[in-house]
Structures are given as structure tokens and as C-alpha cells.
Amino acid sequence: MPEKSPAALEFLLSRRSRPAKTLTTPVPSRDELLPILTAAARTPDHGKLEPWRFIVMEKPALDRLAGIAQTRGEALALEPDRIAKGVDQFANGNLVVAVIEIIKPNEKVPALELTYSAGAVCLAMLNAALASGWGANWLSGWPSHDRGFMTDALDLADDERVAGFIHIGTEKSAPPERPRPDLEKITQWLSE
């Protein structure tokens, strides 16, 4: 039996992502980021395939990605507001970890389980950053789904895609609590 950890449960019951636009410097150093990455890499992984990897992006790289997002958004003829939202998530960031899903075909592990694992890595990294005292947010947006952006900005291979961009930094202001799901409405109990 695992040992009870009331503090960990209390953290999970009260955790709250911090909006990326409210995150500023300082950001974690490489030494401070390593335990967060290590915690994320402990995510359930059917078949031990490690269907994900990390790209840590610091401010100069984020400025470069913002420019690529602008160019790609214009090439895709996106609405100016939508382009700006994609650009801003990089231009306004100070430290972002891209979680990259790697498609690793395996006859014993359905492809969807690789995607689930990559998503679980994003949540584990988000929670590890929050538990470490940093503000953090998991973003996606159109750049994470655009193959041209993935190739131009991150040099991803054809068998790779973005699972999420995890923004980590110091929060300027605590967000208000938001409504949570009504467990009565979303829970079904089966006894037979």
C-alpha cells in the first residue's frame, strides 16, 4: 500500500493553473527545472515506449517562435486576432517547455494510449511546477496543430507533434477560483 500523503492530496484538491499572461520572471533555473522534468517523465507509459520528449525554450527562442507564428498565421490567412493570440503565447513567455508526442507504432499499445501518455506528461509537468512554487499554465492553440509551425519553429519530425506548451514562471497575481464540475452530474456508480 502506498503511504498516505495528505499534503499531496490537499495540493491536488486546490491546484489552479496560473494564466500564462500573468507569468513573469524570474523563471526556474536549469537546476530548478530538472526535478519538474523528472516528475513529468514518471508519467504512466504503457509498454515503456517513452512516446514524448521535451524542448525547453528560453526567451530568445520564444522571440524567434513568435516571429514564426506571425509568418505562419499570415501564410494560413488566419484572422488577425487569432494570429496575435498564437504570437503572444511565445512573445509574452519567458520559459516554456514544449511536450512533444512521438508516434511510436507498437502492436501491443494502441496509438491513442501514446497520446494519453503525452497529455498526462503535460499535466504532471504543470502540477510539478505548481508544487515547486512556480506559476504554470498548459497552452496549445493553433501553432501546436499547424504542421508548418511544428517544422519551422521546432524542427519536428513527421512522427512528432506538440502535445502542449507548458509556461512556467513567477505569477504576478493569483487567479480567482473558477467553477468546478458538479460531481453528482459527472459521476456514475456501478455496483452490479
Backbone as a ProteinNet text record, in pm:
[ID]
protein_1_A
[PRIMARY]
MPEKSPAALEFLLSRRSRPAKTLTTPVPSRDELLPILTAAARTPDHGKLEPWRFIVMEKPALDRLAGIAQTRGEALALEPDRIAKGVDQFANGNLVVAVIEIIKPNEKVPALELTYSAGAVCLAMLNAALASGWGANWLSGWPSHDRGFMTDALDLADDERVAGFIHIGTEKSAPPERPRPDLEKITQWLSE
[TERTIARY]
83.4	0	87.8	54.8	127.8	98	193.5	175.4	82.6	-4.1	-92.2	-8.4	-51.9	14.1	-93.1	-143.5	-248.4	-208.1	-82.3	-38.6	-49.5	-12.7	-22.5	-168.8	-256.3	-397.8	-455.9	-419.4	-468	-421	-296.1	-245.9	-332.9	-361	-439.6	-582.7	-637.4	-774.1	-784.5	-673.4	-676.8	-591.5	-528.5	-440.1	-516.4	-445.6	-505.7	-397.8	-420.1	-326.9	-323	-209.5	-192.6	-193.4	-276.5	-278.7	-138.8	-102.8	31.3	62.1	-39.3	-15.3	18.4	-3.1	31.4	167.4	237.1	366.5	479.1	575.9	688	817.1	922.7	1049.5	1050.9	1131.6	1225.5	1153.7	1226.2	1180.4	1275.6	1238.8	1329.5	1462.6	1568.4	1699.8	1696.7	1800.2	1806.8	1803.8	1876.5	1876.2	1738.4	1665	1530.7	1429.5	1456.6	1364.8	1379.8	1499.5	1522.9	1428.4	1399.1	1303.5	1162.8	1126.1	995.1	988.6	1094.1	1100.1	1104	1177.6	1187.9	1051.6	977.3	843.7	752.2	759.6	675.8	708.8	835.8	879.3	839.4	784.5	736.4	591.2	540	401.7	379.1	258.4	228.2	258.3	317.2	367.3	355.5	239.6	214.3	321.4	389.2	492.9	628.7	640	766.7	824	738.3	778.8	835.4	812.7	853.6	810.7	677.9	628.3	622.5	722.6	728.6	871.1	895.6	1023.9	997.9	1100	1084.4	1175.5	1124.7	1205.7	1189.4	1296.7	1293.4	1331.3	1241.9	1261.4	1273.2	1386.7	1410.5	1375.3	1382.7	1332.5	1379.7	1508.9	1547.9	1480.1	1466.8	1399.1	1250.9	1190.2	1048.2	1023.5	1114.2	1101.9	1108.4	1197	1207.6	1077.8	1021.5	897	780.3	780	675.1	678	797.8	810.9	763.6	795	749.8	598.1	540.1	394.1	329.2	387.2	333.6	335.4	449.5	464.3	369.4	360.6	273	126.6	88.5	-50.4	-91.3	-2.5	-30.6	-38.8	52.2	50.7	-77.4	-130.9	-254.9	-378.9	-359	-466.9	-561.6	-504.4	-585.1	-629	-735.1	-782.3	-673	-658	-552.9	-556	-675.6	-685	-631.6	-660.5	-613.9	-461.7	-408.1	-262.9	-198.8	-253.5	-196.8	-196.5	-300.7	-306.2	-195.1	-171.6	-63.8	73.4	90.7	217.9	243.4	139.5	154.4	195.4	150.9	187.5	338.2	407.7	553.6	618.7	569.9	629.6	622.1	516.8	499	554.5	607.3	660.8	806	846.6	986.6	1053.2	974.2	1024	906.5	922.7	817.5	881.3	815.6	859.8	756.9	801.6	714.7	722.4	606.1	598.4	565.5	655.7	643.1	601.8	488.1	444.1	518	569.2	637.6	550.6	509.8	426.4	517.6	497.1	579.4	487.9	460.7	370.2	417.3	319.5	350.2	225.7	242.7	125.2	55.5	122.6	61.3	1.6	40.9	-4.4	-79.8	-211	-286.6	-229.2	-230.3	-174.3	-237.7	-367	-434.1	-373.2	-321.1	-259.3	-129.3	-61.9	57.1	16.7	-94	-145.1	-188.3	-257.3	-295.8	-172.9	-68	53.8	117	120.7	177.8	94.9	-37.5	-122.7	-100	-80.7	-53.9	79.1	177.5	305.4	283.5	198.6	170.7	111.4	13.3	-48.6	49.8	129.5	227.9	329.6	373	468.8	405	281.8	209.4	199.6	157.3	142.9	277.2	380.8	513.3	563.8	539.4	581.3	504.5	373.7	293	336.3	360.8	402.5	540.1	619	751.8	745.8	625.2	609.8	611.5	609.7	607.3	465.1	438.8	314.8	332.7	225.7	238.4	104.7	112.8	-6.2	25.8	-72.3	-60.1	-140	-71.4	-136.7	-117.1	-206.2	-190.3	-208.9	-327.6	-352.8	-314.5	-348.9	-329.4	-184	-81.3	54.9	87.1	23.2	53	-9.3	-98.6	-164.2	-120.9	-41.8	-0.5	132.3	129.2	249.4	360.7	327.6	429.7	500.5	423	484.7	571.7	519.4	596.9	730.8	729.8	852	945.1	891.2	974.2	1027.9	944.4	982.2	1056.1	1014.9	1067.7	1143	1146.2	1216	1166.8	1033.7	978.4	978.3	1000.8	995.7	848.9	826	689.5	614.8	687.2	622.6	613.1	625.6	617.6	513.1	455	361.8	361.5	310	307.2	188.5	216.1	109.3	68.5	163.4	132	254.4	228.5	332.6	309.6	404.2	391	470.5	398.6	459.7	487.5	608.4	647.1	715.7	678	739.7	687.3	708.2	660.9	529.1	428.4	298	293.1	233.3	216.1	96.9	-5.7	-126.6	-194.2	-252.9	-321.9	-456.6	-489.9	-618.3	-732.7	-850.9	-965.5	-1000.7	-1063.8	-1110	-1217	-1227.4	-1328.5	-1425.4	-1542.3	-1637.7	-1578.2	-1607.2	-1559	-1676.2	-1650.1	-1759.1	-1840.7	-1968.3	-2058	-2043.2	-1981.3	-1954.7	-2081.2	-2192.8	-2320	-2359.8	-2330.1	-2368.9	-2273.2	-2148.4	-2049.8	-2006.5	-2064.8	-2022.7	-2135.3	-2104.1	-2198.5	-2136.4	-2212.6	-2164.7	-2227.3	-2146.7	-2196.3	-2161.8	-2263.5	-2240	-2265.8	-2324.7	-2352.1	-2309.4
-118.9	0	125.1	221.4	347.9	418.8	497.7	576.6	694.5	727.5	842.8	971.1	1066.1	1195.8	1303.9	1340.2	1442.8	1573.7	1611.9	1737.1	1727.6	1613.6	1595.8	1598.2	1531.3	1531.3	1671.8	1743.8	1881.7	1968.6	1950.1	2023.6	1994.7	1866.7	1829.7	1882.6	1886.8	1935.6	2087.6	2156.2	2302.6	2360.6	2275.8	2324.3	2413.7	2508.9	2602.3	2649.5	2627.3	2680.5	2832	2887.6	3033.3	3080.1	3176.6	3222	3259.5	3212.8	3237.9	3387.5	3468.8	3613.3	3679.3	3609.8	3666.1	3618.8	3537.6	3484.3	3576.5	3596	3684.4	3619.2	3697	3648.4	3672.5	3601.8	3500.7	3371.4	3291.2	3158	3056.4	2930.4	2830.9	2825	2806.1	2779.3	2636.7	2600.6	2462.9	2363	2391.9	2301.8	2293.7	2404.4	2403.8	2336.7	2339.5	2278.8	2126.3	2076.3	1931.8	1846.2	1878.2	1795.7	1800.5	1912.6	1924.7	1833.2	1833.7	1744.5	1598.9	1571.4	1434.5	1384.3	1469.1	1430.5	1403	1486.7	1468	1337.1	1300.9	1179.6	1051.3	1064.2	948.3	914.1	973.1	952.9	808.6	754	620.4	611.2	500.2	482.9	335	296.4	157.6	109.6	2.1	-54.3	10.8	106.1	177.6	230.8	292.8	341.6	483.4	555.1	696	771	782.8	846.7	999	1058.4	1202	1244.4	1371	1432.6	1578.9	1648.8	1788.2	1880	1997.8	2105.2	2225.4	2262.8	2375.9	2501.3	2599.4	2721.1	2842.2	2911.4	3031.4	3153.9	3272	3395.1	3418.1	3407.5	3431.2	3335.1	3209.8	3112	3146	3191.6	3226.9	3346.1	3442.1	3555.7	3507.7	3412.3	3355.7	3284	3206.1	3134.6	3230.6	3342.9	3442.9	3492.6	3517	3560.4	3453.9	3328.8	3219.3	3206.1	3222.8	3216.6	3327.2	3446.7	3557.8	3520.3	3471.8	3435.1	3322.9	3219.5	3105.4	3147.4	3229.8	3274.5	3351.3	3438.1	3513.6	3419.6	3321.2	3225.2	3142	3117.1	3039.9	3128.2	3259.6	3357.2	3352.5	3337.2	3339.5	3481.6	3494.3	3625.9	3691.3	3824.3	3892.3	3863.5	3855.9	3826.6	3687.4	3594.1	3456.4	3448.5	3518.1	3523.9	3583.4	3695.4	3763.7	3673.3	3595	3504.6	3399.9	3346.6	3249.5	3311.5	3434.2	3505.4	3538	3588.4	3634.3	3523.3	3400.2	3294.6	3269.4	3310.2	3298.8	3432.7	3540.7	3672.9	3713.7	3673.2	3711.7	3609	3498.3	3394.1	3419.5	3362.1	3370.7	3234.5	3131.1	2993	2902.7	2824.2	2733.9	2599.1	2492.6	2358.3	2301.1	2269.4	2201.5	2052.3	1991.9	1847	1793.5	1713.5	1661.9	1515.4	1484.9	1345.7	1281.4	1161.8	1086.4	965.3	955.3	843.3	721.5	622.4	501.4	380.8	344.1	231.5	106.7	41	-78.4	-166	-291.9	-378.6	-406.5	-387.3	-413.6	-289.8	-170.9	-46.6	37.1	56.9	139.6	282.1	338.6	472.9	575.7	560.3	656.1	658	545.5	541.8	622.1	633.7	719.1	865.5	902.8	1038.8	1066.1	969.2	985.8	1007.5	931	942.7	1080.7	1130.6	1263.8	1371.4	1357.1	1451.5	1442.2	1320.8	1302.6	1366.5	1362.3	1428.5	1579	1636.8	1781.1	1814.2	1735.7	1762.7	1739.3	1633.4	1606.8	1720.1	1772	1882.7	2008.2	2035.5	2150.3	2140.3	2024.3	2005.9	2010.6	1954.2	1957.7	2101.4	2181.8	2322.5	2396.8	2374.7	2440	2394.4	2264.6	2211.8	2264.3	2305.6	2361.8	2511.5	2567.3	2708	2804.1	2751.2	2835.7	2849	2954.5	2963.3	2884.8	2821.6	2741.4	2731.6	2713.5	2700.8	2611.2	2531.4	2441.2	2503.4	2543.9	2602.7	2513.8	2531.9	2466.3	2574.8	2591.3	2693.3	2646	2727.1	2685.5	2650.7	2718.4	2678.7	2532.9	2482.2	2343.8	2242	2286.8	2194.3	2217.6	2318.9	2352.4	2284.3	2193.2	2117.5	2210.6	2316.8	2411.3	2477.4	2517.2	2576.3	2472.7	2350.9	2246.5	2222.3	2226.8	2202	2323.8	2441.9	2562.4	2605.6	2598.9	2651.7	2550.4	2423.8	2323.8	2209.7	2211.5	2108.5	1968.5	1954	1823.8	1730.9	1604	1500.8	1471.7	1400.7	1368.8	1285	1210.6	1125.6	1194.7	1326.4	1403	1513.1	1549.8	1662	1721.4	1843	1912.8	1863.5	1817.1	1782.1	1904.6	1993.5	2114.1	2198.8	2325.3	2419.3	2452.7	2417.7	2442.6	2568.8	2675.6	2802.9	2798.1	2836.1	2832.6	2964.9	3021.6	3146.3	3188.7	3314.3	3372.6	3442.7	3411.9	3473.5	3616	3705.9	3845.5	3859.8	3778.2	3786	3649.5	3616.2	3488	3495.5	3394	3396	3365.1	3414.9	3378.6	3232.2	3173.4	3035	3035.4	2925.9	2916.9	2804.2	2802.6	2695	2559.3	2461.8	2325.4	2234.7	2119.8	2029.6	1983	1962.5	1907.7	1755.8	1699.1	1554.9	1471.7	1520.4	1447.4	1429.5	1529.3	1525.4	1443.5	1431.6	1365.5	1228.4	1180.9	1053.8	952.1	835.5	724.3	613.3	553.7	444.5	314.4	213.1	80.1	-15.6	-83.7	-178.9	-322.5	-339.8	-477.8	-493.4
0	0	0	-84.9	-78.2	54.1	97.3	218.6	189.4	284.5	267.6	267	183.1	177.4	175.7	295.2	299.4	231.7	241.1	178.4	25.8	-30	-175.1	-219.6	-142.6	-177.6	-166.5	-63.9	-47.8	-164.1	-206.5	-323	-445.2	-471.9	-589.7	-581.6	-461	-443.5	-459.1	-445.1	-451.8	-564.5	-645.7	-750.8	-848	-904.8	-1000.1	-1095	-1225	-1324.1	-1313.5	-1347.9	-1347.9	-1492.7	-1529.3	-1668.7	-1717	-1834.9	-1888.8	-1896.3	-1926.3	-1939.6	-1806.4	-1694.5	-1563.3	-1513.6	-1593	-1550	-1595.3	-1507.9	-1537.8	-1486.9	-1483.3	-1429	-1278.7	-1205.8	-1252.6	-1292.5	-1369.5	-1409.6	-1347.3	-1345.2	-1287.8	-1362.4	-1286.3	-1346.9	-1401.3	-1472.9	-1523	-1407.5	-1299.9	-1183.8	-1119.3	-1117.1	-1059.1	-1151.6	-1281.5	-1377.6	-1383.1	-1355.6	-1367.6	-1283.5	-1156.2	-1081.9	-1142	-1202	-1266.1	-1387.9	-1468.8	-1584.9	-1540.8	-1434.4	-1382.6	-1336.8	-1265.4	-1219.5	-1339	-1441	-1559.4	-1630.1	-1631.7	-1701	-1626.3	-1506.5	-1430.3	-1464.2	-1568.6	-1611.8	-1656.2	-1633.2	-1684.1	-1834	-1872.4	-2009.3	-2045.1	-2100.5	-2138.3	-2237	-2202.7	-2289	-2271.9	-2180.9	-2158.7	-2290	-2370.6	-2502.9	-2500.4	-2390.5	-2382.8	-2508.9	-2528.3	-2650.9	-2640.4	-2577.3	-2559.9	-2529.5	-2555.1	-2521	-2492.4	-2442.3	-2401.1	-2482.4	-2514.1	-2571.2	-2477.2	-2408.7	-2316	-2394.7	-2391.9	-2471.4	-2379.1	-2389.8	-2311	-2395.8	-2338.3	-2400	-2544.2	-2575.8	-2715.6	-2813.8	-2775.1	-2861.4	-2873.7	-2765.1	-2768.8	-2859.5	-2860.3	-2952.4	-3097.8	-3124.4	-3259.9	-3297.1	-3204	-3230.2	-3253.7	-3182.7	-3204	-3348.7	-3400.4	-3540	-3637.3	-3609	-3696.1	-3689.5	-3570.9	-3557.6	-3640	-3638.7	-3719.4	-3867.7	-3915	-4056.2	-4095.4	-4011.4	-4040.5	-4037.3	-3939.3	-3931.4	-4055.3	-4104.4	-4226.7	-4346.9	-4354.5	-4465.9	-4466.4	-4348	-4336.2	-4352.2	-4367	-4380.5	-4260.4	-4141.8	-4019.8	-3989.6	-3911.8	-3869.8	-3784.6	-3793.9	-3717.6	-3567.1	-3508.1	-3364	-3331.5	-3419.1	-3397.1	-3413.4	-3512.6	-3530.5	-3405.2	-3358.9	-3242.1	-3119.3	-3101.4	-2985.7	-2994.7	-3114.8	-3133.5	-3113.2	-3160.3	-3145.1	-2997.9	-2931.9	-2793.5	-2696.8	-2721.7	-2627	-2624.8	-2729.4	-2730.6	-2695.3	-2755.4	-2732.5	-2585.3	-2516.1	-2376.3	-2278.3	-2329.1	-2241.4	-2205.5	-2094.8	-2052.1	-2043.7	-2016.2	-2015.8	-2050.6	-2155	-2199.5	-2229.5	-2183.4	-2217.8	-2314.7	-2434.3	-2530.1	-2500.8	-2480.2	-2465.6	-2604.1	-2656.9	-2792.5	-2786.7	-2847.1	-2858.5	-2975.5	-2952	-3057	-3090	-3214.6	-3257.2	-3273	-3187.6	-3189.9	-3208.3	-3335.3	-3359	-3284.2	-3221.4	-3143.7	-3146.2	-3183.9	-3198.2	-3065.7	-2953.1	-2822.5	-2757	-2805	-2742.1	-2845.4	-2825	-2919.5	-2926.7	-3046	-3067.3	-2974.1	-2946.6	-2859.6	-2720	-2674.1	-2541.8	-2538.1	-2651.9	-2658.3	-2641.4	-2704.4	-2691.4	-2547.7	-2486.7	-2345.8	-2258.1	-2282.5	-2202.3	-2219.6	-2343.2	-2367.7	-2297	-2298.5	-2226.4	-2076.2	-2026.8	-1883.8	-1845.4	-1934.2	-1909.6	-1893.2	-1979.2	-1969.1	-1832.4	-1787.9	-1658.3	-1544.3	-1554.1	-1448.9	-1439.9	-1554.7	-1553.3	-1494.8	-1534.2	-1480.8	-1328.8	-1278.9	-1134.2	-1062.6	-1122.1	-1059.1	-1049.1	-1152.8	-1147.9	-1038.5	-1031.3	-927.8	-788.6	-773	-642.7	-602.8	-700.3	-673.9	-642.9	-643.3	-608.9	-727.1	-848.3	-967.6	-1018.2	-1090	-1164.7	-1293.2	-1340.1	-1461.9	-1532.9	-1665.6	-1747.8	-1866.5	-1906.6	-2021.5	-2135	-2242.8	-2359.4	-2481.4	-2576.4	-2706.4	-2812.3	-2864.9	-2966.3	-3105.4	-3203.1	-3341.6	-3375.1	-3318.3	-3355	-3319.9	-3214.9	-3174.8	-3269.3	-3357	-3450.4	-3595.4	-3618.7	-3755.2	-3787.8	-3883.1	-3920.3	-3965.2	-4037.3	-4081.4	-3964.3	-3862.1	-3743.8	-3672.7	-3658.7	-3589.8	-3658.4	-3790.7	-3866.9	-3862.1	-3892.9	-3899.9	-3763.9	-3661.7	-3530.5	-3444.6	-3452	-3359.3	-3427.4	-3560.8	-3638	-3601.6	-3585.6	-3550.3	-3670.6	-3643.2	-3745.8	-3778.4	-3887.6	-3929.6	-3826.5	-3743.8	-3643.1	-3506.6	-3506.6	-3382.3	-3395.3	-3281.8	-3277.7	-3136.7	-3126.2	-2997.7	-2915.5	-2793.9	-2700.4	-2619.3	-2593	-2518	-2493.1	-2465.8	-2427.1	-2279.9	-2193.9	-2051.6	-2017.6	-1984.2	-1945.5	-1795.9	-1756	-1614.8	-1579.6	-1465.8	-1421.7	-1286.6	-1257.1	-1131.5	-1159.5	-1079.3	-1104.6	-1049.5	-1128.8	-1086.7	-994.2	-1018.8	-937	-936.2	-821.5	-809.2	-880.3	-958.3	-1029	-932.4	-963.3	-880.4	-902.9	-804.8	-821.9	-929.8	-1000.3	-1105.3	-1070.4	-1132.2	-1104.2	-1140.6	-1061.4	-1084.3	-1118.4	-1181.1	-1218.4	-1097.3	-1120.8	-1020.1	-1024	-921.2	-919.8	-933	-879.7	-891.1	-1037.3	-1119.1	-1260.2	-1346.4	-1305.2	-1391.4	-1341.9	-1231.5	-1173.7	-1177.3	-1227	-1226.9	-1146.2	-1054.7	-970.5	-1018.7	-1044	-1081.2	-969	-914.9	-806.3	-849.8	-964.4	-1011.8	-1155.4
[MASK]
++++++++++++++++++++++++++++++++++++++++++++++++++++++++++++++++++++++++++++++++++++++++++++++++++++++++++++++++++++++++++++++++++++++++++++++++++++++++++++++++++++++++++++++++++++++++++++++++

